[in-house]
Amino acid sequence: MDIQPLLEKSASDHNHLCPRQILGVRLGLAGMNALGFAEPPAKKRLLLISETDGCFVDGLSAATNCTVGHRTLRVEDYGKTAAVFVDTVTEQAVRVAPALDVRQKAYVYASNEPRHYFAQMQAYQVMPDDEMFTVRAVTLSTSLASILSRPGLRVECDICGEEIMNEREIRQGEKTLCLACTQGGYYQAVEQSTIQYYICQTENSAL
């Protein structure tokens, strides 16, 4: 398969092409192939869970057509260039990851290039899948139905009052709560007086 159009698609958002984008494209194709898809399936049949963000994910998206906006691409940030591919019809799932020695193997397929970055750029485009990746069947720890949820479901948190979509609420007795109000969020609220101080400082520095 000619992967150049996919590489160009991935690079278009970056104005450059890097080894991780190439790795993402190749891994995306390998994952689809493991599920029996020669090309991206229609109607949200493929769910992709990436284990990192960044350029790698753009490569995955270019190969699979999975996107965050279509709710077919998710990130569980483990800091790993690996991904799980799920057939939402059969619920078959596979995890694809680079072989542990993939960087060392790159020099075999780019023997005329001593610089490791450019050796990877060359090798990742031509290296055979069975030398480049490990593929294993997996099962999801969270049910597919819970991950996908159902459209149109909305409730309000009994503490903060904000809307919660996609069945992400938590029930505590008679209360319906959001994750941030029950377990603490990834942010902490700043006092309003502190916000006003920041605004004044910014305005004064511009004078």
C-alpha positions in Angstrom: 0.0 0.0 0.0 1.2 3.5 -0.9 1.3 5.3 2.5 2.5 8.6 1.1 -1.0 10.2 0.9 -1.5 9.3 4.5 1.8 10.8 5.5 1.0 14.0 3.7 -2.4 14.1 5.4 -0.8 13.7 8.8 2.0 16.2 8.0 -0.5 18.9 6.8 -1.3 19.9 10.3 2.4 20.2 11.3 4.1 21.5 8.2 6.6 18.7 8.7 6.8 14.9 8.9 8.4 13.2 11.8 9.1 9.5 12.8 6.2 9.4 15.3 3.7 10.5 12.6 5.0 7.7 10.3 4.8 5.3 13.2 1.2 6.4 13.9 0.2 5.8 10.2 1.8 2.4 10.1 0.4 1.4 13.5 -3.0 2.6 12.5 -2.9 0.4 9.3 -1.6 -2.6 11.2 -4.4 -2.2 13.8 -7.1 -2.1 11.2 -5.6 -5.0 9.4 -5.6 -7.1 12.6 -9.4 -6.5 12.8 -9.9 -7.4 9.2 -10.3 -3.9 7.8 -8.4 -3.0 4.6 -9.6 0.6 4.9 -11.4 2.7 7.6 -14.8 1.3 8.2 -17.9 3.5 8.0 -20.6 4.3 10.6 -18.2 4.6 13.6 -17.5 0.9 13.6 -13.9 1.5 14.6 -13.1 2.8 18.1 -9.4 3.8 18.6 -7.9 4.4 22.0 -4.4 5.9 21.9 -2.0 5.7 24.8 -0.4 9.1 24.2 -1.1 12.3 22.4 0.9 14.5 20.0 2.2 13.7 16.5 1.7 10.0 16.9 -2.1 10.5 17.2 -2.2 12.6 14.1 -0.7 9.7 12.2 -3.2 7.3 13.7 -6.1 9.6 12.7 -4.8 10.0 9.2 -4.7 6.2 8.7 -8.0 5.4 10.4 -10.2 8.5 10.0 -10.9 8.2 13.7 -11.2 11.6 15.4 -12.1 13.0 18.8 -14.9 15.0 17.3 -16.6 11.9 16.0 -16.1 10.2 19.3 -14.1 7.4 17.6 -10.8 8.4 19.0 -9.9 8.6 22.7 -6.7 9.2 24.6 -5.7 7.3 27.7 -2.4 9.0 28.3 0.1 6.4 29.4 2.9 8.1 27.5 3.2 5.1 25.2 3.1 5.0 21.4 0.6 2.2 21.4 -3.2 2.0 20.7 -6.1 -0.3 21.2 -8.5 -0.9 18.2 -12.0 -2.0 18.9 -14.6 -3.3 16.4 -17.8 -1.8 17.9 -20.0 -4.4 16.2 -18.1 -7.6 17.2 -16.4 -6.0 20.2 -13.2 -7.7 19.2 -10.2 -5.6 20.4 -6.5 -5.7 19.7 -3.6 -3.7 21.1 -0.8 -2.7 18.8 2.6 -1.5 20.0 6.0 -0.9 18.5 8.4 -3.8 18.9 10.8 -3.1 21.8 13.8 -3.0 19.5 12.1 -1.0 16.7 14.7 1.8 16.9 17.6 -0.6 16.6 16.0 -2.4 13.7 15.6 1.0 11.9 19.3 1.0 11.1 19.0 -2.3 9.2 16.4 -0.7 6.9 18.3 2.6 6.6 21.9 1.3 6.6 23.2 4.4 4.7 21.8 6.8 7.3 23.8 7.1 10.5 21.6 9.8 12.1 19.0 8.0 14.2 16.1 10.5 13.5 16.5 10.2 9.7 17.1 6.5 9.9 13.7 6.1 11.6 12.1 8.4 9.0 13.3 6.0 6.3 12.9 2.7 8.0 9.4 3.2 9.5 8.1 3.6 5.9 9.3 0.2 4.7 9.8 -2.0 7.7 7.6 -5.1 7.6 4.7 -5.1 10.1 5.8 -8.3 11.8 9.2 -6.8 12.7 7.8 -3.4 13.5 4.9 -4.2 15.8 3.5 -6.5 18.4 -0.3 -7.3 18.1 -2.3 -9.0 20.9 -5.9 -9.5 21.6 -7.2 -7.6 24.6 -10.5 -7.0 26.5 -11.6 -3.6 27.7 -11.7 -3.0 31.4 -14.7 -0.8 30.9 -17.6 -2.1 28.9 -17.9 -0.8 25.3 -21.5 0.2 26.0 -20.3 2.4 28.9 -17.6 4.0 26.8 -19.8 4.8 23.8 -22.9 5.7 25.9 -26.1 6.8 24.1 -26.8 10.1 22.3 -29.0 12.7 23.9 -28.5 11.8 27.5 -28.0 14.8 29.8 -28.3 15.4 33.5 -27.2 18.1 35.9 -24.8 17.9 38.8 -26.6 18.4 42.1 -23.6 20.3 43.5 -22.2 22.5 40.7 -25.3 22.5 38.5 -23.3 21.9 35.4 -24.5 19.6 32.6 -23.1 16.1 32.3 -23.3 14.2 29.0 -22.7 10.7 27.9 -23.6 9.0 31.2 -20.5 10.3 32.9 -22.4 11.1 36.1 -21.9 9.4 39.4 -24.9 8.4 41.7 -24.5 8.9 45.4 -27.7 8.0 47.1 -30.3 10.3 45.8 -27.8 12.7 44.3 -26.5 12.9 40.8 -22.9 14.3 40.7 -20.1 15.0 38.3 -16.7 13.5 38.5 -15.1 16.7 39.6 -17.5 17.2 42.5 -17.1 13.6 43.7 -13.4 12.8 43.2 -11.8 16.2 42.6 -11.0 17.5 39.1 -7.8 18.1 37.2 -8.0 21.8 38.2 -8.6 23.9 41.3 -10.9 27.0 41.4 -9.1 30.3 41.9 -10.7 32.9 44.2 -12.5 35.7 42.3 -10.3 38.3 44.1 -7.2 36.6 42.8 -8.6 36.6 39.2 -9.2 40.4 39.5 -5.6 40.8 40.8 -4.3 39.0 37.7 -6.4 41.2 35.4 -5.2 44.4 37.1 -1.6 43.3 36.9 -1.9 42.5 33.2 -3.6 45.9 32.5 -1.0 47.8 34.4 1.9 46.1 32.6 0.4 47.1 29.3 0.3 50.8 30.2 
